[in-house]
């Protein structure tokens, strides 16, 4: 696959490859030296990286995201590489893409787009019990769960969890529907047996703070948080999808100054994170402050190889900042890309998403474009037509049925 041959400090066993359990022991010379072992490198079981690449391209998506990516930096980086994701999708029949939703005549219409096979036309919500359905949240894990609301404009809407790839659905209890939903998010805590949680923020009638409810699939019930999330009056959560990292959901906020709202799923507490201020080897404090306040510079939260990232973009350039230390909240500018040579493709665009280290999804008038900003070329261009949208929701999913029934 053109990957350099090398050995890495990794070790994992019993992963699923094309439906079969495989052992993959990996030991490196550096690891042996660290332990002071007298065993020679030649006697250690090693796997060159090109062979690792071939194996990982066939590993089940759940194993890849829950286990393999945490083994070493090389494996983690592969899961954010667009070429690897395409090959893995072809080999495992997994899905990676976005649901687009828009409203027409007070009804929701949904379409699915993907840069990878299989055909996006096979992914839809037409198996649900109603055609008027609004997506509220989608999971980042391999189970590909989506939380949605049927007939959202009715007096008593119905809440569902579904897996679109396997066309499974299950109605769940309603939350406190007298409160208008602000933001929702879903996370799979365990795959076998399936355990997931849904976080719902709803707007307070007084306009001060947010109500918080948490649905736990084990208990099959919603639980109201003991007190409102009292955000400053100028803070409103962004409409863009959240980023799940370090056990927390993250949203950008509206208002000035922009901040990042983080909600810790297990601790059930929240915090506000400041945007980048400056770093020793990059932009001055005045420059980055101007970028933070300039409403013409689009800001998007991204997952950058397991680190929280903030993507600044204008019509002529794009700049990525990465939070190197999540505990200390320290940022570093990773790169700046000049986009001017490709104005014919991206002039007037709006950035929708970036889930790999080399590709982003942008909207440009009547087109959706997957744009490779490393090579400076569009990879796939789609006419909007019926793909017009108000919101977008990422979907990663394997093709394995889930047991959505509570036991």
Order of alpha helices (4+ residues) and beta strands (2+ residues): beta-beta-alpha-alpha-alpha-alpha-alpha-beta-beta-beta-beta-beta-beta-beta-beta-beta-beta-beta-beta-beta-beta-beta-alpha-beta-beta-beta-beta-alpha-beta-beta-beta-beta-beta
